[in-house]
Amino acid sequence: MYNVSSATLTSYVSHGGDNMDTSLPSYVPRPSKEDEKRAKKESKAKRPPLSKEAAVLQTVRNVLVVLALSLHAVFEGMAVGLQQTNQVQIQQQERLFPAVAVVAVAAA
């Protein structure tokens, strides 16, 4: 991870051999083996389980997000459907549908 505010390298994990690693400029010091082991261990650490209250709040928040997006889609569909149709608007809608479909598939 790169800390932008102080412009220093805070952690780095090598994905290749030490001799072939050119991902960092020569003026940036290489992390020690202990630092790499610590970074790997920290990345594998599990999150503590959520409390019952936190789990309920997270579920409620997720349901509210889904409801808000659904309600937004209904009103957006009504706005599109109530417009006066002409050839240009139909073409715009035909271009918009694949973009919305890609976002919906990516979000799923």
Z-matrix of the N, CA and C atoms (Angstrom, degrees):
N
C 1 1.446
C 2 1.520 1 107.42
N 3 1.304 2 116.68 1 141.04
C 4 1.449 3 121.72 2 -177.91
C 5 1.516 4 109.01 3 -108.68
N 6 1.312 5 116.96 4 122.76
C 7 1.453 6 122.47 5 179.59
C 8 1.523 7 108.02 6 -87.14
N 9 1.329 8 117.42 7 106.08
C 10 1.455 9 121.73 8 -173.69
C 11 1.524 10 111.92 9 -70.60
N 12 1.337 11 117.80 10 -35.59
C 13 1.461 12 119.65 11 -174.99
C 14 1.527 13 112.13 12 -63.90
N 15 1.318 14 118.09 13 -37.31
C 16 1.455 15 119.08 14 179.23
C 17 1.524 16 111.56 15 -107.71
N 18 1.332 17 117.62 16 -1.01
C 19 1.456 18 123.87 17 177.35
C 20 1.524 19 111.78 18 54.98
N 21 1.328 20 116.35 19 47.03
C 22 1.455 21 120.46 20 176.54
C 23 1.514 22 109.35 21 -128.80
N 24 1.285 23 115.68 22 152.00
C 25 1.450 24 121.13 23 177.50
C 26 1.515 25 108.66 24 -81.18
N 27 1.353 26 116.87 25 120.27
C 28 1.458 27 119.10 26 -177.30
C 29 1.518 28 112.71 27 -94.49
N 30 1.332 29 117.53 28 -30.90
C 31 1.456 30 119.75 29 174.64
C 32 1.519 31 108.81 30 -158.18
N 33 1.316 32 115.34 31 153.31
C 34 1.446 33 120.47 32 -176.95
C 35 1.517 34 107.79 33 -155.74
N 36 1.314 35 116.34 34 134.27
C 37 1.453 36 121.30 35 177.07
C 38 1.512 37 107.53 36 -121.64
N 39 1.302 38 117.04 37 123.02
C 40 1.456 39 122.32 38 -178.92
C 41 1.518 40 109.96 39 -78.40
N 42 1.331 41 116.86 40 140.17
C 43 1.455 42 121.34 41 178.97
C 44 1.518 43 111.28 42 -113.29
N 45 1.298 44 118.03 43 9.59
C 46 1.449 45 121.65 44 179.53
C 47 1.511 46 109.92 45 -138.97
N 48 1.312 47 115.51 46 -171.60
C 49 1.458 48 119.74 47 176.94
C 50 1.514 49 110.65 48 -71.73
N 51 1.315 50 116.23 49 155.56
C 52 1.461 51 119.89 50 -179.03
C 53 1.522 52 111.86 51 -64.57
N 54 1.321 53 117.23 52 -33.90
C 55 1.457 54 120.01 53 -177.52
C 56 1.523 55 112.18 54 -73.86
N 57 1.318 56 117.70 55 -30.00
C 58 1.448 57 121.45 56 -174.74
C 59 1.532 58 112.79 57 -96.81
N 60 1.328 59 118.57 58 -1.04
C 61 1.446 60 121.79 59 -173.98
C 62 1.523 61 110.58 60 -77.57
N 63 1.335 62 116.30 61 111.73
C 64 1.465 63 121.16 62 178.11
C 65 1.514 64 110.70 63 -123.57
N 66 1.324 65 117.81 64 21.53
C 67 1.458 66 120.58 65 -176.64
C 68 1.524 67 112.84 66 -76.28
N 69 1.320 68 118.40 67 -18.87
C 70 1.457 69 121.94 68 177.05
C 71 1.515 70 109.68 69 -110.79
N 72 1.320 71 117.65 70 143.24
C 73 1.465 72 119.24 71 175.72
C 74 1.528 73 110.66 72 -62.98
N 75 1.304 74 115.86 73 159.60
C 76 1.465 75 120.56 74 -174.99
C 77 1.526 76 112.63 75 -65.78
N 78 1.342 77 118.23 76 -24.15
C 79 1.464 78 120.20 77 -178.13
C 80 1.527 79 112.81 78 -82.65
N 81 1.325 80 118.39 79 -6.64
C 82 1.460 81 121.71 80 177.67
C 83 1.523 82 107.96 81 -92.75
N 84 1.323 83 117.71 82 123.51
C 85 1.466 84 119.15 83 -178.53
C 86 1.520 85 111.33 84 -66.88
N 87 1.312 86 115.32 85 142.24
C 88 1.462 87 121.56 86 178.09
C 89 1.527 88 109.48 87 -76.33
N 90 1.332 89 117.64 88 142.56
C 91 1.467 90 119.67 89 177.49
C 92 1.524 91 110.43 90 -71.73
N 93 1.299 92 114.88 91 153.17
C 94 1.460 93 119.07 92 178.76
C 95 1.524 94 109.27 93 -77.03
N 96 1.328 95 115.93 94 166.39
C 97 1.463 96 121.21 95 178.70
C 98 1.530 97 110.61 96 -61.46
N 99 1.332 98 116.96 97 -35.62
C 100 1.457 99 120.27 98 178.85
C 101 1.527 100 110.87 99 -65.28
N 102 1.339 101 116.09 100 -39.98
C 103 1.462 102 119.64 101 177.59
C 104 1.522 103 111.24 102 -62.89
N 105 1.341 104 116.66 103 -40.75
C 106 1.459 105 120.24 104 178.78
C 107 1.525 106 110.90 105 -65.26
N 108 1.339 107 117.13 106 -41.86
C 109 1.462 108 120.40 107 178.61
C 110 1.524 109 110.97 108 -63.59
N 111 1.348 110 116.53 109 -41.87
C 112 1.456 111 121.06 110 179.21
C 113 1.531 112 110.70 111 -64.11
N 114 1.332 113 116.99 112 -41.02
C 115 1.461 114 120.44 113 179.54
C 116 1.525 115 111.20 114 -64.70
N 117 1.329 116 117.22 115 -40.06
C 118 1.460 117 120.41 116 177.78
C 119 1.526 118 110.96 117 -65.60
N 120 1.340 119 116.05 118 -41.53
C 121 1.467 120 120.42 119 -179.41
C 122 1.521 121 110.65 120 -65.20
N 123 1.338 122 117.56 121 -41.39
C 124 1.461 123 121.39 122 179.22
C 125 1.520 124 111.06 123 -66.56
N 126 1.329 125 118.01 124 -35.83
C 127 1.458 126 119.87 125 -179.01
C 128 1.521 127 111.33 126 -71.37
N 129 1.333 128 117.41 127 -24.26
C 130 1.457 129 121.04 128 179.37
C 131 1.525 130 112.75 129 -88.90
N 132 1.330 131 116.44 130 -8.03
C 133 1.464 132 119.49 131 -177.74
C 134 1.524 133 109.60 132 -63.77
N 135 1.329 134 115.85 133 138.25
C 136 1.458 135 120.74 134 -179.36
C 137 1.515 136 110.02 135 -86.83
N 138 1.324 137 114.20 136 151.21
C 139 1.455 138 119.21 137 174.90
C 140 1.522 139 108.96 138 -73.45
N 141 1.304 140 116.48 139 147.46
C 142 1.470 141 117.63 140 175.06
C 143 1.524 142 109.08 141 -68.06
N 144 1.311 143 117.93 142 148.52
C 145 1.470 144 120.07 143 -179.41
C 146 1.524 145 110.53 144 -63.92
N 147 1.340 146 115.52 145 145.70
C 148 1.454 147 120.38 146 178.74
C 149 1.521 148 110.53 147 -71.70
N 150 1.295 149 115.08 148 146.81
C 151 1.462 150 118.35 149 173.98
C 152 1.524 151 108.44 150 -70.91
N 153 1.307 152 116.19 151 165.73
C 154 1.468 153 121.21 152 -178.98
C 155 1.523 154 110.48 153 -59.47
N 156 1.327 155 116.48 154 -42.63
C 157 1.459 156 120.67 155 -179.29
C 158 1.527 157 111.55 156 -66.06
N 159 1.322 158 116.96 157 -42.03
C 160 1.461 159 120.69 158 179.31
C 161 1.524 160 111.17 159 -65.92
N 162 1.329 161 116.88 160 -37.18
C 163 1.457 162 120.30 161 178.72
C 164 1.527 163 110.85 162 -65.76
N 165 1.329 164 116.65 163 -40.37
C 166 1.467 165 120.42 164 178.57
C 167 1.524 166 109.85 165 -65.87
N 168 1.327 167 117.12 166 -43.80
C 169 1.463 168 120.34 167 179.22
C 170 1.527 169 111.35 168 -62.68
N 171 1.308 170 117.02 169 -39.79
C 172 1.460 171 120.27 170 178.33
C 173 1.525 172 110.84 171 -64.58
N 174 1.316 173 116.93 172 -40.95
C 175 1.467 174 120.90 173 178.44
C 176 1.524 175 110.88 174 -64.60
N 177 1.329 176 117.03 175 -44.76
C 178 1.466 177 120.96 176 178.77
C 179 1.525 178 109.98 177 -61.73
N 180 1.314 179 117.09 178 -43.15
C 181 1.461 180 121.16 179 179.09
C 182 1.525 181 110.87 180 -61.07
N 183 1.331 182 117.44 181 -43.02
C 184 1.460 183 120.90 182 179.61
C 185 1.527 184 111.15 183 -65.01
N 186 1.322 185 117.30 184 -41.31
C 187 1.470 186 120.89 185 178.55
C 188 1.528 187 110.15 186 -64.07
N 189 1.323 188 117.46 187 -41.98
C 190 1.463 189 120.50 188 179.34
C 191 1.520 190 111.76 189 -64.33
N 192 1.316 191 118.09 190 -37.44
C 193 1.462 192 120.98 191 177.36
C 194 1.524 193 110.32 192 -63.80
N 195 1.321 194 116.80 193 -44.83
C 196 1.466 195 120.32 194 178.87
C 197 1.525 196 110.69 195 -62.78
N 198 1.332 197 117.35 196 -43.51
C 199 1.458 198 120.32 197 178.35
C 200 1.523 199 112.06 198 -63.46
N 201 1.329 200 117.08 199 -41.76
C 202 1.460 201 120.69 200 179.76
C 203 1.525 202 110.90 201 -63.63
N 204 1.329 203 116.91 202 -43.13
C 205 1.462 204 119.70 203 178.89
C 206 1.525 205 111.41 204 -66.87
N 207 1.319 206 116.71 205 -37.78
C 208 1.461 207 120.31 206 178.61
C 209 1.527 208 111.08 207 -65.26
N 210 1.326 209 116.76 208 -45.61
C 211 1.457 210 121.07 209 178.84
C 212 1.529 211 110.86 210 -62.70
N 213 1.324 212 116.58 211 -40.11
C 214 1.453 213 121.08 212 177.33
C 215 1.528 214 110.49 213 -61.37
N 216 1.328 215 116.70 214 -42.03
C 217 1.461 216 120.48 215 -179.64
C 218 1.528 217 111.23 216 -65.12
N 219 1.334 218 117.06 217 -36.66
C 220 1.469 219 120.23 218 178.58
C 221 1.525 220 110.33 219 -63.07
N 222 1.328 221 116.80 220 -49.04
C 223 1.462 222 119.39 221 -179.43
C 224 1.524 223 112.09 222 -67.40
N 225 1.312 224 117.04 223 -35.37
C 226 1.460 225 119.58 224 177.05
C 227 1.527 226 110.26 225 -65.51
N 228 1.327 227 116.61 226 -40.54
C 229 1.461 228 120.04 227 176.99
C 230 1.516 229 112.10 228 -64.35
N 231 1.334 230 116.67 229 -38.77
C 232 1.462 231 119.62 230 177.23
C 233 1.522 232 110.59 231 -64.93
N 234 1.322 233 116.88 232 -39.92
C 235 1.462 234 120.05 233 179.59
C 236 1.518 235 111.21 234 -63.77
N 237 1.304 236 116.94 235 -41.55
C 238 1.462 237 120.36 236 178.91
C 239 1.527 238 109.89 237 -69.01
N 240 1.323 239 116.55 238 -41.18
C 241 1.456 240 120.16 239 -177.96
C 242 1.510 241 113.91 240 -69.36
N 243 1.311 242 118.88 241 -28.63
C 244 1.458 243 122.06 242 -178.01
C 245 1.520 244 113.38 243 -85.97
N 246 1.314 245 118.15 244 -6.29
C 247 1.455 246 120.76 245 178.99
C 248 1.520 247 109.97 246 -71.14
N 249 1.319 248 114.86 247 151.52
C 250 1.455 249 119.70 248 172.97
C 251 1.524 250 107.75 249 -69.30
N 252 1.309 251 117.03 250 128.07
C 253 1.466 252 119.84 251 -175.65
C 254 1.521 253 110.31 252 -89.48
N 255 1.301 254 114.24 253 135.53
C 256 1.450 255 121.71 254 168.21
C 257 1.521 256 106.70 255 -143.03
N 258 1.284 257 117.07 256 176.56
C 259 1.462 258 121.00 257 -172.63
C 260 1.532 259 112.12 258 -61.86
N 261 1.319 260 118.40 259 -37.91
C 262 1.470 261 121.05 260 -178.62
C 263 1.528 262 110.71 261 -66.24
N 264 1.318 263 117.33 262 -42.83
C 265 1.456 264 120.10 263 179.77
C 266 1.518 265 111.41 264 -66.94
N 267 1.312 266 117.69 265 -36.44
C 268 1.457 267 120.51 266 177.18
C 269 1.523 268 110.24 267 -63.80
N 270 1.331 269 117.16 268 -41.04
C 271 1.468 270 120.57 269 177.58
C 272 1.522 271 110.76 270 -64.39
N 273 1.323 272 116.65 271 -39.29
C 274 1.463 273 119.58 272 178.76
C 275 1.524 274 110.73 273 -64.73
N 276 1.307 275 116.98 274 -40.30
C 277 1.456 276 120.59 275 178.47
C 278 1.519 277 110.87 276 -66.36
N 279 1.344 278 117.12 277 -36.91
C 280 1.458 279 120.45 278 178.22
C 281 1.523 280 111.27 279 -66.56
N 282 1.317 281 117.59 280 -29.84
C 283 1.469 282 121.02 281 176.86
C 284 1.526 283 111.25 282 -78.87
N 285 1.324 284 116.50 283 -32.48
C 286 1.458 285 120.76 284 -177.16
C 287 1.524 286 111.87 285 -73.52
N 288 1.333 287 117.42 286 -36.43
C 289 1.464 288 120.87 287 -175.72
C 290 1.524 289 113.03 288 -57.86
N 291 1.355 290 120.75 289 -48.41
C 292 1.476 291 118.63 290 179.48
C 293 1.531 292 112.70 291 -62.78
N 294 1.334 293 117.13 292 -35.16
C 295 1.466 294 119.54 293 179.02
C 296 1.523 295 110.86 294 -65.19
N 297 1.309 296 117.20 295 -43.26
C 298 1.466 297 121.03 296 178.64
C 299 1.523 298 110.03 297 -66.44
N 300 1.340 299 116.85 298 -38.65
C 301 1.459 300 120.23 299 179.56
C 302 1.531 301 111.32 300 -64.46
N 303 1.324 302 117.54 301 -39.38
C 304 1.466 303 121.06 302 178.69
C 305 1.518 304 110.16 303 -64.49
N 306 1.319 305 117.44 304 -42.87
C 307 1.466 306 120.65 305 179.31
C 308 1.532 307 110.16 306 -64.94
N 309 1.324 308 116.92 307 -41.02
C 310 1.462 309 120.17 308 -179.59
C 311 1.523 310 111.65 309 -64.93
N 312 1.323 311 116.25 310 -40.31
C 313 1.477 312 119.42 311 178.60
C 314 1.521 313 110.22 312 -69.19
N 315 1.327 314 117.39 313 -39.46
C 316 1.464 315 120.49 314 -179.88
C 317 1.530 316 110.89 315 -66.56
N 318 1.325 317 117.28 316 -34.21
C 319 1.464 318 120.57 317 -178.89
C 320 1.525 319 111.84 318 -75.67
N 321 1.307 320 117.04 319 -23.36
C 322 1.469 321 120.28 320 -177.21
C 323 1.469 322 113.92 321 -77.74
